[in-house]
Amino acid sequence: MALPKLATPKFGLELPSSGQRINFRPFVVKEEKMLLMAASAEDQNSMIDAVKDVIAACVTSDINVDKLPYFDLEYIFLNIRAKSIGEIVKMEYRHTGGVNYAGIACEAVTPVDINLEEVKVQKSDSHSSRIDLDGILGMEMRYPTISDIKQITQGDDEIEMLAKCIMSVYDAEEVYEPDNLADSIQFIEGLNSVQFAKVMQFIQTIPKLKHSFSYKCRGCGQEDTVTLEGLSDFF
């Protein structure tokens, strides 16, 4: 007789980009082993692939992992990790260069507990996916996906990455969709410096997985504030 299947708990989560409610389960030993092997390879692309595969396996709702904004995937994975291994991550901090703000040497290492359930995707009030270029033309952008992030690590330049994120260009009369990537690249390269800065503002203010906290040094008593940003900062 075959062995029985183990029951796994289910959890709910709201995607930061859309508010869509999804369900997920914790990862199991097979998936944890996949993550450990990717981490031991010390290759960012291997880790990105492993995170993508774990999310695809653990999310039980109907989502397309390849089309979700990267910050959604970071948030999903952080919550899967919290429910799989534990909500508390233990970290250690010391003053940069072993000297505090007062210029006093202090080599003390202070343990800090981070509750992953308190970590959220932070959104800037100045951020918009619609960019007014000159009062006549505007652009509608999509957020970079996990494939876009992977290609950046492989050496794609910022113009190509921006071009891939163009959904459409519009004016008061019509909406124009790019025919191909070359069409989008040509459009980006034709922007003036002010217009290009507006497009870069979109990238620079994209919602981010971000968490700030303060701790008191156990050696000198100085209070420091630390900001963690992006999935890698939490592990």
N, CA, C and O of each residue as an XYZ file, in Angstrom:
940
protein
N       0.846     -1.199      0.000
C       0.000      0.000      0.000
C       0.885      1.255      0.000
O       1.862      1.348      0.744
N       0.525      2.186     -0.831
C       1.307      3.422     -0.931
C       1.205      4.234      0.351
O       0.199      4.178      1.058
N       2.259      4.988      0.640
C       2.256      5.852      1.828
C       1.253      6.996      1.649
O       1.027      7.458      0.531
N       0.656      7.447      2.751
C      -0.321      8.545      2.637
C       0.370      9.863      2.319
O       1.542     10.057      2.641
N      -0.361     10.755      1.691
C       0.155     12.089      1.402
C      -0.024     12.984      2.612
O      -1.059     12.950      3.276
N       0.990     13.782      2.890
C       0.940     14.687      4.034
C       0.079     15.906      3.715
O       0.126     16.444      2.609
N      -0.700     16.325      4.697
C      -1.505     17.536      4.534
C      -0.613     18.762      4.720
O       0.234     18.785      5.613
N      -0.796     19.763      3.893
C      -0.022     20.992      4.020
C      -0.968     22.168      4.248
O      -2.019     22.244      3.611
N      -0.610     23.087      5.149
C      -1.480     24.242      5.400
C      -1.481     25.204      4.223
O      -0.540     25.224      3.430
N      -2.524     25.991      4.112
C      -2.639     26.992      3.055
C      -2.746     28.379      3.694
O      -3.363     28.545      4.747
N      -2.147     29.350      3.052
C      -2.150     30.723      3.537
C      -2.560     31.668      2.412
O      -2.405     31.346      1.234
N      -3.078     32.824      2.779
C      -3.491     33.817      1.803
C      -2.578     35.026      1.822
O      -1.938     35.318      2.833
N      -2.520     35.731      0.694
C      -1.635     36.884      0.545
C      -2.202     37.802     -0.524
O      -2.776     37.340     -1.510
N      -2.039     39.115     -0.325
C      -2.501     40.097     -1.302
C      -1.306     40.635     -2.077
O      -0.340     41.113     -1.483
N      -1.371     40.559     -3.404
C      -0.265     41.044     -4.224
C      -0.172     42.568     -4.151
O      -1.177     43.253     -4.337
N       1.019     43.108     -3.882
C       1.175     44.565     -3.765
C       0.825     45.326     -5.033
O       0.327     46.449     -4.953
N       1.073     44.744     -6.201
C       0.874     45.476     -7.453
C      -0.594     45.644     -7.809
O      -0.980     46.671     -8.368
N      -1.419     44.650     -7.494
C      -2.803     44.644     -7.976
C      -3.859     44.465     -6.904
O      -5.038     44.730     -7.138
N      -3.439     44.012     -5.720
C      -4.413     43.711     -4.678
C      -5.062     42.345     -4.842
O      -5.921     41.969     -4.044
N      -4.652     41.585     -5.888
C      -5.207     40.246     -6.098
C      -4.857     39.348     -4.922
O      -3.729     39.364     -4.430
N      -5.822     38.572     -4.479
C      -5.620     37.650     -3.369
C      -5.175     36.299     -3.921
O      -5.836     35.736     -4.794
N      -4.057     35.779     -3.414
C      -3.580     34.468     -3.843
C      -3.410     33.564     -2.634
O      -3.351     34.038     -1.499
N      -3.330     32.267     -2.878
C      -3.098     31.282     -1.825
C      -1.777     30.574     -2.086
O      -1.381     30.377     -3.235
N      -1.102     30.194     -1.009
C       0.163     29.491     -1.149
C       0.340     28.503     -0.001
O      -0.347     28.582      1.017
N       1.261     27.585     -0.181
C       1.638     26.632      0.859
C       3.106     26.839      1.204
O       3.830     27.443      0.413
N       3.571     26.365      2.350
C       5.010     26.417      2.646
C       5.778     25.511      1.683
O       5.215     24.569      1.125
N       7.069     25.801      1.491
C       7.844     24.882      0.662
C       8.216     23.640      1.463
O       8.280     23.667      2.692
N       8.459     22.555      0.740
C       8.785     21.267      1.364
C      10.272     20.990      1.189
O      10.996     21.791      0.599
N      10.725     19.839      1.710
C      12.158     19.524      1.725
C      12.761     19.551      0.330
O      13.871     20.053      0.149
N      12.046     19.018     -0.664
C      12.558     18.989     -2.036
C      12.841     20.397     -2.539
O      13.863     20.632     -3.183
N      11.940     21.342     -2.248
C      12.090     22.722     -2.720
C      13.149     23.471     -1.904
O      13.874     24.310     -2.439
N      13.231     23.166     -0.622
C      14.274     23.780      0.202
C      15.655     23.343     -0.275
O      16.591     24.142     -0.300
N      15.777     22.082     -0.651
C      17.051     21.579     -1.173
C      17.437     22.316     -2.451
O      18.609     22.622     -2.671
N      16.438     22.600     -3.296
C      16.675     23.342     -4.528
C      17.241     24.730     -4.221
O      18.171     25.187     -4.886
N      16.678     25.397     -3.211
C      17.142     26.732     -2.831
C      18.560     26.684     -2.269
O      19.381     27.549     -2.572
N      18.845     25.673     -1.450
C      20.176     25.553     -0.851
C      21.237     25.289     -1.909
O      22.348     25.812     -1.829
N      20.892     24.479     -2.896
C      21.843     24.199     -3.978
C      22.114     25.463     -4.792
O      23.253     25.716     -5.186
N      21.071     26.256     -5.046
C      21.247     27.503     -5.791
C      22.087     28.492     -4.995
O      22.943     29.180     -5.551
N      21.836     28.560     -3.677
C      22.595     29.479     -2.824
C      24.063     29.083     -2.763
O      24.940     29.947     -2.769
N      24.337     27.787     -2.705
C      25.721     27.322     -2.609
C      26.487     27.569     -3.909
O      27.715     27.652     -3.901
N      25.764     27.686     -5.022
C      26.410     27.962     -6.307
C      26.915     29.394     -6.389
O      27.756     29.710     -7.230
N      26.400     30.270     -5.509
C      26.800     31.675     -5.463
C      26.651     32.347     -6.827
O      27.490     33.149     -7.238
N      25.584     32.007     -7.505
C      25.298     32.581     -8.822
C      23.906     33.194     -8.763
O      22.931     32.504     -8.468
N      23.813     34.497     -9.045
C      22.545     35.199     -8.900
C      21.461     34.635     -9.811
O      20.301     34.540     -9.412
N      21.831     34.266    -11.019
C      20.833     33.725    -11.942
C      20.284     32.387    -11.466
O      19.098     32.106    -11.638
N      21.135     31.561    -10.871
C      20.672     30.286    -10.321
C      19.687     30.519     -9.184
O      18.700     29.795     -9.047
N      19.962     31.537     -8.369
C      19.063     31.847     -7.254
C      17.741     32.389     -7.776
O      16.682     32.046     -7.251
N      17.791     33.233     -8.804
C      16.559     33.776     -9.392
C      15.698     32.637     -9.942
O      14.484     32.618     -9.739
N      16.331     31.687    -10.640
C      15.594     30.552    -11.198
C      14.979     29.700    -10.086
O      13.841     29.246    -10.206
N      15.736     29.485     -9.002
C      15.236     28.665     -7.906
C      14.048     29.336     -7.222
O      13.059     28.675     -6.902
N      14.141     30.646     -6.997
C      13.022     31.385     -6.387
C      11.783     31.290     -7.265
O      10.676     31.067     -6.774
N      11.976     31.461     -8.562
C      10.856     31.364     -9.508
C      10.208     29.984     -9.447
O       8.982     29.879     -9.405
N      11.022     28.918     -9.439
C      10.492     27.557     -9.422
C       9.750     27.252     -8.118
O       8.722     26.575     -8.128
N      10.275     27.753     -6.997
C       9.620     27.524     -5.713
C       8.270     28.237     -5.660
O       7.285     27.673     -5.183
N       8.228     29.466     -6.145
C       6.963     30.209     -6.169
C       5.941     29.496     -7.041
O       4.780     29.356     -6.657
N       6.373     29.042     -8.220
C       5.463     28.342     -9.126
C       4.904     27.088     -8.480
O       3.745     26.736     -8.704
N       5.727     26.401     -7.670
C       5.288     25.162     -7.029
C       4.389     25.422     -5.822
O       3.463     24.654     -5.562
N       4.655     26.500     -5.083
C       3.969     26.724     -3.811
C       2.688     27.547     -3.918
O       1.798     27.416     -3.079
N       2.588     28.389     -4.938
C       1.371     29.190     -5.096
C       0.301     28.314     -5.739
O       0.505     27.768     -6.824
N      -0.828     28.184     -5.074
C      -1.894     27.311     -5.559
C      -2.943     28.070     -6.360
O      -3.854     27.457     -6.915
N      -2.830     29.389     -6.430
C      -3.755     30.196     -7.231
C      -3.259     30.262     -8.679
O      -2.109     29.936     -8.972
N      -4.135     30.684     -9.558
C      -3.808     30.764    -10.986
C      -3.090     32.084    -11.273
O      -3.733     33.114    -11.472
N      -1.768     32.049    -11.294
C      -0.973     33.229    -11.631
C       0.097     32.831    -12.631
O       0.499     31.669    -12.695
N       0.556     33.799    -13.411
C       1.656     33.590    -14.347
C       2.912     34.203    -13.742
O       3.088     35.421    -13.756
N       3.776     33.357    -13.215
C       4.978     33.823    -12.523
C       5.844     34.685    -13.434
O       6.476     35.635    -12.973
N       5.876     34.355    -14.732
C       6.737     35.074    -15.668
C       6.267     36.498    -15.938
O       7.054     37.335    -16.381
N       4.989     36.785    -15.675
C       4.453     38.106    -15.992
C       4.246     38.994    -14.773
O       3.905     40.168    -14.910
N       4.449     38.442    -13.585
C       4.272     39.259    -12.382
C       5.438     40.228    -12.210
O       6.573     39.888    -12.544
N       5.175     41.440    -11.690
C       6.281     42.344    -11.356
C       7.248     41.664    -10.388
O       6.841     40.870     -9.540
N       8.535     41.990    -10.529
C       9.538     41.324     -9.704
C       9.309     41.569     -8.214
O       9.569     40.689     -7.393
N       8.819     42.773     -7.858
C       8.614     43.032     -6.429
C       7.478     42.182     -5.866
O       7.485     41.859     -4.678
N       6.499     41.812     -6.703
C       5.466     40.869     -6.265
C       6.086     39.520     -5.918
O       5.759     38.917     -4.896
N       6.992     39.053     -6.790
C       7.625     37.756     -6.564
C       8.487     37.773     -5.298
O       8.499     36.807     -4.535
N       9.207     38.875     -5.084
C      10.004     38.986     -3.860
C       9.109     38.886     -2.625
O       9.441     38.205     -1.655
N       7.978     39.572     -2.677
C       7.044     39.586     -1.539
C       6.429     38.203     -1.326
O       6.299     37.746     -0.190
N       6.052     37.541     -2.413
C       5.501     36.185     -2.300
C       6.533     35.255     -1.674
O       6.222     34.507     -0.747
N       7.758     35.305     -2.183
C       8.781     34.387     -1.681
C       9.094     34.662     -0.210
O       9.283     33.725      0.565
N       9.150     35.924      0.177
C       9.424     36.258      1.568
C       8.369     35.646      2.483
O       8.694     35.139      3.557
N       7.108     35.694      2.061
C       6.032     35.126      2.870
C       6.048     33.599      2.857
O       5.744     32.968      3.870
N       6.400     33.000      1.715
C       6.548     31.542      1.679
C       7.656     31.113      2.628
O       7.504     30.144      3.372
N       8.767     31.835      2.602
C       9.893     31.517      3.486
C       9.485     31.640      4.959
O       9.849     30.804      5.786
N       8.717     32.704      5.276
C       8.294     32.930      6.665
C       7.429     31.780      7.172
O       7.579     31.341      8.312
N       6.535     31.298      6.335
C       5.640     30.218      6.750
C       6.310     28.853      6.683
O       5.804     27.890      7.257
N       7.433     28.758      5.995
C       8.126     27.482      5.846
C       9.157     27.248      6.934
O       9.241     26.152      7.489
N       9.943     28.272      7.242
C      11.059     28.131      8.182
C      10.829     28.901      9.473
O      11.321     28.507     10.530
N      10.090     29.989      9.391
C       9.850     30.805     10.568
C       9.852     32.277     10.231
O      10.570     32.723      9.336
N       9.034     33.038     10.965
C       8.883     34.460     10.678
C      10.090     35.286     11.116
O      10.310     36.376     10.589
N      10.873     34.784     12.068
C      11.981     35.562     12.635
C      13.303     35.199     11.963
O      13.689     34.031     11.913
N      13.987     36.220     11.448
C      15.328     36.054     10.889
C      16.317     36.710     11.843
O      16.159     37.877     12.202
N      17.330     35.966     12.252
C      18.333     36.499     13.182
C      19.505     37.065     12.391
O      20.116     36.373     11.576
N      19.809     38.346     12.647
C      20.917     39.008     11.970
C      21.863     39.611     13.006
O      21.532     39.711     14.188
N      23.045     40.009     12.540
C      24.023     40.650     13.416
C      24.549     41.910     12.738
O      24.780     41.931     11.529
N      24.736     42.965     13.542
C      25.212     44.240     12.999
C      26.335     44.796     13.859
O      26.383     44.586     15.071
N      27.245     45.519     13.191
C      28.309     46.238     13.877
C      28.553     47.533     13.123
O      28.152     47.661     11.966
N      29.209     48.498     13.766
C      29.484     49.789     13.134
C      30.432     49.608     11.949
O      31.363     48.804     12.002
N      30.184     50.357     10.895
C      31.043     50.309      9.711
C      32.466     50.722     10.084
O      32.692     51.796     10.642
N      33.411     49.852      9.766
C      34.802     50.149     10.096
C      35.116     50.031     11.573
O      36.219     50.377     11.997
N      34.162     49.543     12.372
C      34.396     49.397     13.804
C      34.455     50.710     14.557
O      35.039     50.781     15.638
N      33.842     51.774     13.984
C      33.847     53.096     14.628
C      32.433     53.647     14.599
O      31.784     53.608     13.554
N      31.931     54.170     15.736
C      30.565     54.706     15.768
C      30.542     56.161     15.300
O      31.572     56.717     14.918
N      29.352     56.772     15.334
C      29.200     58.137     14.821
C      30.058     59.150     15.570
O      30.466     60.161     14.998
N      30.332     58.890     16.836
C      31.132     59.808     17.653
C      32.630     59.645     17.406
O      33.442     60.351     18.005
N      32.998     58.708     16.518
C      34.405     58.477     16.228
C      35.083     57.578     17.226
O      36.310     57.488     17.263
N      34.280     56.907     18.043
C      34.825     56.022     19.073
C      34.853     54.592     18.544
O      33.870     54.107     17.984
N      35.995     53.921     18.729
C      36.116     52.541     18.276
C      35.163     51.640     19.057
O      35.111     51.682     20.286
N      34.413     50.828     18.323
C      33.503     49.872     18.955
C      33.328     48.695     17.999
O      32.748     48.833     16.922
N      33.827     47.567     18.400
C      33.782     46.363     17.566
C      32.642     45.432     17.964
O      32.556     44.307     17.473
N      31.768     45.898     18.852
C      30.700     45.030     19.355
C      29.760     44.596     18.230
O      29.437     45.378     17.336
N      29.334     43.358     18.290
C      28.359     42.808     17.347
C      27.027     42.672     18.077
O      26.951     42.054     19.139
N      25.983     43.253     17.499
C      24.671     43.270     18.142
C      23.693     42.374     17.387
O      23.457     42.598     16.200
N      23.120     41.367     18.044
C      22.118     40.526     17.377
C      20.786     41.265     17.254
O      20.366     41.965     18.175
N      20.136     41.103     16.118
C      18.854     41.752     15.874
C      17.906     40.723     15.247
O      18.289     39.998     14.329
N      16.676     40.665     15.744
C      15.660     39.787     15.174
C      14.767     40.586     14.226
O      14.243     41.634     14.602
N      14.594     40.096     13.001
C      13.724     40.728     12.012
C      12.492     39.849     11.819
O      12.612     38.667     11.496
N      11.316     40.424     12.018
C      10.073     39.700     11.785
C       9.659     39.886     10.324
O       9.282     40.984      9.917
N       9.730     38.828      9.550
C       9.444     38.921      8.119
C       8.001     39.323      7.841
O       7.710     39.868      6.776
N       7.099     39.067      8.774
C       5.705     39.441      8.556
C       5.498     40.950      8.642
O       4.443     41.456      8.261
N       6.499     41.668      9.141
C       6.420     43.130      9.205
C       6.998     43.789      7.948
O       6.880     45.002      7.769
N       7.613     42.998      7.093
C       8.256     43.538      5.888
C       7.212     43.678      4.780
O       6.520     42.715      4.448
N       7.103     44.866      4.217
C       6.114     45.147      3.185
C       6.787     45.752      1.948
O       7.938     46.185      1.995
N       6.053     45.768      0.869
C       6.501     46.478     -0.333
C       6.152     47.949     -0.155
O       4.989     48.299      0.042
N       7.164     48.807     -0.227
C       6.977     50.241     -0.023
C       6.745     50.933     -1.366
O       7.465     50.698     -2.337
N       5.728     51.788     -1.398
C       5.380     52.502     -2.632
C       5.582     53.998     -2.450
O       5.194     54.560     -1.426
N       6.186     54.642     -3.436
C       6.422     56.084     -3.399
C       5.202     56.831     -3.930
O       4.603     56.424     -4.926
N       4.840     57.919     -3.266
C       3.697     58.735     -3.719
C       3.974     59.364     -5.083
O       3.042     59.678     -5.822
N       5.245     59.548     -5.416
C       5.601     60.204     -6.672
C       5.651     59.229     -7.849
O       5.905     59.630     -8.985
N       5.408     57.961     -7.571
C       5.545     56.953     -8.626
C       4.281     56.816     -9.457
O       3.169     56.840     -8.929
N       4.465     56.671    -10.772
C       3.352     56.419    -11.673
C       3.854     55.619    -12.861
O       4.976     55.832    -13.321
N       3.041     54.704    -13.363
C       3.409     53.938    -14.549
C       3.062     54.693    -15.833
O       3.396     54.238    -16.927
N       2.398     55.835    -15.709
C       2.091     56.699    -16.863
C       3.021     57.912    -16.805
O       3.085     58.619    -15.799
N       3.731     58.131    -17.895
C       4.751     59.179    -17.939
C       4.387     60.218    -18.987
O       4.268     59.901    -20.171
N       4.210     61.459    -18.549
C       3.946     62.569    -19.473
C       5.279     63.062    -20.016
O       6.103     63.591    -19.269
N       5.492     62.887    -21.322
C       6.785     63.241    -21.913
C       6.908     64.721    -22.254
O       7.935     65.338    -21.969
N       5.857     65.304    -22.871
C       5.979     66.690    -23.317
C       4.639     67.436    -23.335
O       4.514     68.473    -23.986
N       3.646     66.911    -22.626
C       2.325     67.531    -22.652
C       1.462     67.042    -23.802
O       0.257     67.290    -23.833
N       2.083     66.344    -24.749
C       1.346     65.786    -25.895
C       1.451     64.259    -25.906
O       0.446     63.550    -25.937
N       2.685     63.780    -25.880
C       2.922     62.341    -25.850
C       3.118     61.848    -24.424
O       3.686     62.542    -23.580
N       2.638     60.642    -24.176
C       2.855     60.000    -22.893
C       3.184     58.530    -23.107
O       2.987     57.998    -24.200
N       3.683     57.877    -22.067
C       4.040     56.458    -22.132
C       3.342     55.707    -21.010
O       3.176     56.231    -19.908
N       2.938     54.485    -21.297
C       2.411     53.568    -20.284
C       3.436     52.448    -20.133
O       3.755     51.752    -21.097
N       3.949     52.281    -18.911
C       5.009     51.308    -18.665
C       4.481     50.126    -17.854
O       3.528     50.253    -17.086
N       5.118     48.984    -18.044
C       4.857     47.841    -17.171
C       6.059     47.664    -16.245
O       7.145     48.178    -16.515
N       5.852     46.933    -15.156
C       6.948     46.706    -14.219
C       7.857     45.584    -14.715
O       7.381     44.643    -15.350
N       9.158     45.671    -14.434
C      10.074     44.591    -14.824
C       9.665     43.270    -14.174
O       9.250     43.230    -13.016
N       9.791     42.204    -14.937
C       9.482     40.863    -14.454
C      10.770     40.164    -14.016
O      11.860     40.730    -14.099
N      10.624     38.937    -13.555
C      11.797     38.182    -13.128
C      12.733     37.912    -14.304
O      13.949     37.853    -14.124
N      12.173     37.748    -15.515
C      13.014     37.542    -16.707
C      13.805     38.796    -17.037
O      14.966     38.713    -17.436
N      13.177     39.968    -16.869
C      13.874     41.232    -17.116
C      15.045     41.396    -16.157
O      16.138     41.790    -16.563
N      14.810     41.090    -14.875
C      15.865     41.218    -13.862
C      17.017     40.263    -14.180
O      18.186     40.620    -14.033
N      16.683     39.061    -14.610
C      17.718     38.076    -14.949
C      18.560     38.561    -16.118
O      19.779     38.387    -16.118
N      17.924     39.166    -17.111
C      18.655     39.648    -18.281
C      19.578     40.807    -17.925
O      20.644     40.963    -18.520
N      19.163     41.625    -16.946
C      20.028     42.717    -16.493
C      21.312     42.151    -15.907
O      22.397     42.674    -16.163
N      21.192     41.069    -15.112
C      22.379     40.456    -14.509
C      23.284     39.844    -15.562
O      24.469     39.619    -15.314
N      22.725     39.570    -16.745
C      23.532     38.987    -17.823
C      24.154     40.053    -18.719
O      24.830     39.724    -19.695
N      23.932     41.328    -18.396
C      24.639     42.385    -19.103
C      23.809     43.263    -20.018
O      24.366     44.140    -20.678
N      22.494     43.064    -20.085
C      21.678     43.963    -20.900
C      21.785     45.385    -20.359
O      21.844     45.579    -19.145
N      21.811     46.387    -21.248
C      21.932     47.756    -20.760
C      20.570     48.315    -20.363
O      19.535     47.705    -20.631
N      20.581     49.495    -19.714
C      19.354     50.056    -19.160
C      18.376     50.476    -20.251
O      17.164     50.429    -20.042
N      18.885     50.887    -21.414
C      17.986     51.298    -22.497
C      17.153     50.106    -22.972
O      15.948     50.236    -23.192
N      17.790     48.953    -23.129
C      17.051     47.769    -23.561
C      16.029     47.357    -22.516
O      14.913     46.962    -22.856
N      16.406     47.448    -21.235
C      15.478     47.091    -20.173
C      14.274     48.031    -20.159
O      13.137     47.581    -20.012
N      14.519     49.339    -20.312
C      13.425     50.311    -20.376
C      12.535     50.044    -21.586
O      11.310     50.118    -21.497
N      13.167     49.733    -22.721
C      12.407     49.470    -23.941
C      11.467     48.283    -23.763
O      10.340     48.300    -24.258
N      11.925     47.258    -23.060
C      11.109     46.073    -22.833
C       9.889     46.384    -21.958
O       8.896     45.658    -21.989
N       9.972     47.455    -21.187
C       8.888     47.793    -20.268
C       7.839     48.735    -20.884
O       6.848     49.063    -20.233
N       8.052     49.165    -22.124
C       7.071     50.038    -22.782
C       5.849     49.221    -23.192
O       5.956     48.290    -23.991
N       4.695     49.573    -22.644
C       3.455     48.939    -23.074
C       2.851     49.685    -24.255
O       2.371     49.085    -25.217
N       2.887     51.012    -24.156
C       2.326     51.814    -25.240
C       2.805     53.252    -25.119
O       3.284     53.678    -24.067
N       2.667     53.994    -26.220
C       2.857     55.445    -26.260
C       1.528     56.019    -26.725
O       0.887     55.459    -27.614
N       1.110     57.131    -26.132
C      -0.221     57.655    -26.449
C      -0.196     59.171    -26.589
O       0.671     59.857    -26.047
N      -1.189     59.675    -27.341
C      -1.464     61.105    -27.382
C      -2.962     61.278    -27.170
O      -3.634     60.334    -26.755
N      -3.490     62.447    -27.443
C      -4.908     62.704    -27.177
C      -5.815     61.919    -28.121
O      -6.996     61.730    -27.830
N      -5.273     61.465    -29.241
C      -6.095     60.820    -30.263
C      -5.940     59.307    -30.332
O      -6.887     58.597    -30.672
N      -4.759     58.818    -30.011
C      -4.492     57.415    -30.322
C      -3.501     56.800    -29.333
O      -2.726     57.498    -28.678
N      -3.553     55.462    -29.249
C      -2.600     54.688    -28.457
C      -1.758     53.855    -29.427
O      -2.300     53.154    -30.282
N      -0.439     53.937    -29.290
C       0.475     53.247    -30.197
C       1.233     52.162    -29.420
O       1.884     52.454    -28.417
N       1.146     50.919    -29.884
C       1.881     49.828    -29.260
C       3.106     49.507    -30.101
O       3.033     49.525    -31.329
N       4.231     49.212    -29.457
C       5.459     48.938    -30.217
C       5.317     47.687    -31.076
O       4.689     46.711    -30.667
N       5.903     47.725    -32.261
C       5.868     46.571    -33.154
C       6.818     45.471    -32.691
O       6.543     44.282    -32.854
N       7.931     45.889    -32.114
C       8.959     44.936    -31.683
C       9.912     45.656    -30.734
O       9.765     46.851    -30.481
N      10.891     44.916    -30.212
C      11.840     45.510    -29.270
C      12.673     46.600    -29.933
O      12.962     47.623    -29.312
N      13.059     46.393    -31.185
C      13.863     47.404    -31.889
C      13.106     48.729    -31.998
O      13.704     49.801    -31.897
N      11.806     48.651    -32.203
C      10.954     49.837    -32.273
C      10.989     50.591    -30.941
O      11.089     51.818    -30.913
N      10.904     49.838    -29.836
C      10.925     50.446    -28.504
C      12.278     51.056    -28.182
O      12.356     52.138    -27.600
N      13.354     50.354    -28.564
C      14.705     50.878    -28.326
C      14.905     52.186    -29.094
O      15.453     53.150    -28.560
N      14.464     52.209    -30.328
C      14.599     53.422    -31.143
C      13.839     54.584    -30.503
O      14.314     55.719    -30.526
N      12.669     54.311    -29.935
C      11.890     55.367    -29.285
C      12.632     55.909    -28.061
O      12.720     57.124    -27.879
N      13.160     55.023    -27.230
C      13.905     55.451    -26.042
C      15.124     56.274    -26.443
O      15.404     57.310    -25.839
N      15.841     55.820    -27.450
C      17.060     56.525    -27.878
C      16.747     57.882    -28.492
O      17.632     58.733    -28.593
N      15.482     58.100    -28.909
C      15.093     59.382    -29.483
C      14.600     60.396    -28.472
O      14.278     61.526    -28.842
N      14.532     60.014    -27.187
C      14.102     60.952    -26.150
C      15.190     61.984    -25.885
O      16.377     61.696    -26.037
N      14.784     63.187    -25.488
C      15.789     64.152    -25.037
C      16.119     63.872    -23.571
O      15.510     63.000    -22.952
N      17.076     64.606    -23.022
C      17.574     64.295    -21.678
C      16.501     64.471    -20.606
O      16.462     63.708    -19.640
N      15.627     65.475    -20.767
C      14.557     65.705    -19.785
C      13.547     64.558    -19.823
O      13.109     64.065    -18.783
N      13.187     64.144    -21.031
C      12.231     63.046    -21.179
C      12.828     61.733    -20.659
O      12.139     60.946    -20.010
N      14.103     61.504    -20.948
C      14.745     60.278    -20.483
C      14.800     60.249    -18.950
O      14.633     59.195    -18.336
N      15.033     61.406    -18.346
C      15.054     61.485    -16.878
C      13.698     61.113    -16.296
O      13.630     60.495    -15.234
N      12.619     61.482    -16.978
C      11.274     61.124    -16.515
C      11.063     59.613    -16.564
O      10.445     59.033    -15.672
N      11.582     58.988    -17.612
C      11.461     57.532    -17.723
C      12.300     56.846    -16.648
O      11.866     55.859    -16.054
N      13.497     57.369    -16.401
C      14.348     56.802    -15.352
C      13.707     56.965    -13.980
O      13.902     56.128    -13.098
N      12.941     58.044    -13.797
C      12.232     58.250    -12.533
C      11.255     57.107    -12.271
O      11.059     56.700    -11.126
N      10.643     56.594    -13.335
C       9.752     55.447    -13.197
C      10.504     54.250    -12.616
O      10.012     53.590    -11.701
N      11.705     53.969    -13.152
C      12.504     52.840    -12.677
C      12.975     53.065    -11.248
O      12.928     52.156    -10.419
N      13.427     54.274    -10.967
C      14.011     54.567     -9.655
C      12.984     54.558     -8.529
O      13.344     54.364     -7.368
N      11.704     54.766     -8.860
C      10.670     54.815     -7.820
C       9.740     53.602     -7.850
O       8.685     53.613     -7.216
N      10.128     52.551     -8.588
C       9.329     51.323     -8.596
C       9.176     50.821     -7.166
O      10.136     50.870     -6.398
N       7.987     50.338     -6.789
C       7.813     49.779     -5.437
C       8.895     48.756     -5.105
O       9.322     47.985     -5.965
N       9.331     48.761     -3.851
C      10.433     47.894     -3.428
C      10.082     47.184     -2.130
O       9.373     47.722     -1.280
N      10.587     45.973     -1.996
C      10.543     45.264     -0.725
C      11.533     45.959      0.200
O      12.743     45.899     -0.019
N      11.017     46.619      1.234
C      11.863     47.514      2.033
C      11.413     47.515      3.487
O      10.218     47.477      3.784
N      12.391     47.559      4.389
C      12.063     47.556      5.824
C      13.152     48.308      6.594
O      14.337     48.006      6.449
N      12.756     49.272      7.400
C      13.701     50.023      8.235
C      13.450     49.718      9.708
O      12.307     49.545     10.133
N      14.523     49.657     10.472
C      14.404     49.412     11.914
C      15.602     50.037     12.624
O      16.637     50.307     12.014
N      15.439     50.256     13.912
C      16.524     50.803     14.733
C      16.946     49.782     15.778
O      16.129     48.989     16.247
N      18.214     49.804     16.137
C      18.709     48.934     17.204
C      19.761     49.697     18.003
O      20.381     50.631     17.495
N      19.954     49.294     19.254
C      20.950     49.927     20.122
C      22.168     49.019     20.228
O      22.047     47.847     20.588
N      23.337     49.560     19.916
C      24.571     48.793     19.967
C      24.801     48.273     21.384
O      24.727     49.034     22.350
N      25.073     47.001     21.502
C      25.277     46.408     22.826
C      26.620     46.816     23.432
O      26.856     46.593     24.619
N      27.505     47.416     22.623
C      28.804     47.828     23.142
C      28.817     49.264     23.630
O      29.122     49.519     24.795
N      28.480     50.233     22.728
C      28.582     51.653     23.077
C      27.225     52.299     23.333
O      27.163     53.434     23.807
N      26.149     51.601     23.031
C      24.810     52.146     23.291
C      24.286     53.065     22.202
O      23.180     53.590     22.326
N      25.058     53.277     21.129
C      24.585     54.137     20.045
C      23.395     53.483     19.349
O      23.371     52.270     19.139
N      22.405     54.309     18.993
C      21.247     53.797     18.268
C      21.450     54.003     16.776
O      21.683     55.122     16.319
N      21.361     52.927     16.031
C      21.539     52.967     14.582
C      20.238     52.592     13.885
O      19.436     51.827     14.420
N      20.036     53.135     12.692
C      18.897     52.769     11.856
C      19.411     52.045     10.623
O      20.342     52.503      9.961
N      18.802     50.927     10.327
C      19.196     50.096      9.184
C      18.006     49.981      8.239
O      16.873     49.794      8.681
N      18.265     50.093      6.950
C      17.227     49.880      5.936
C      17.616     48.707      5.064
O      18.675     48.709      4.436
N      16.754     47.702      5.030
C      16.945     46.536      4.184
C      16.085     46.710      2.931
O      14.942     47.160      3.012
N      16.641     46.352      1.782
C      15.930     46.579      0.519
C      16.218     45.453     -0.448
O      17.379     45.157     -0.733
N      15.176     44.824     -0.956
C      15.354     43.708     -1.870
C      15.494     42.401     -1.126
O      15.916     42.380      0.030
N      15.143     41.310     -1.781
C      15.078     40.005     -1.142
C      16.404     39.573     -0.531
O      16.420     38.985      0.550
N      17.509     39.853     -1.202
C      18.824     39.367     -0.737
C      19.218     39.956      0.603
O      19.980     39.329      1.339
N      18.724     41.147      0.950
C      19.076     41.785      2.218
C      18.471     41.076      3.429
O      18.913     41.309      4.554
N      17.478     40.222      3.225
C      16.804     39.585      4.342
C      17.332     38.194      4.644
O      16.814     37.511      5.528
N      18.375     37.761      3.905
C      18.907     36.409      4.118
C      20.412     36.418      4.203
O      21.026     35.366      4.380
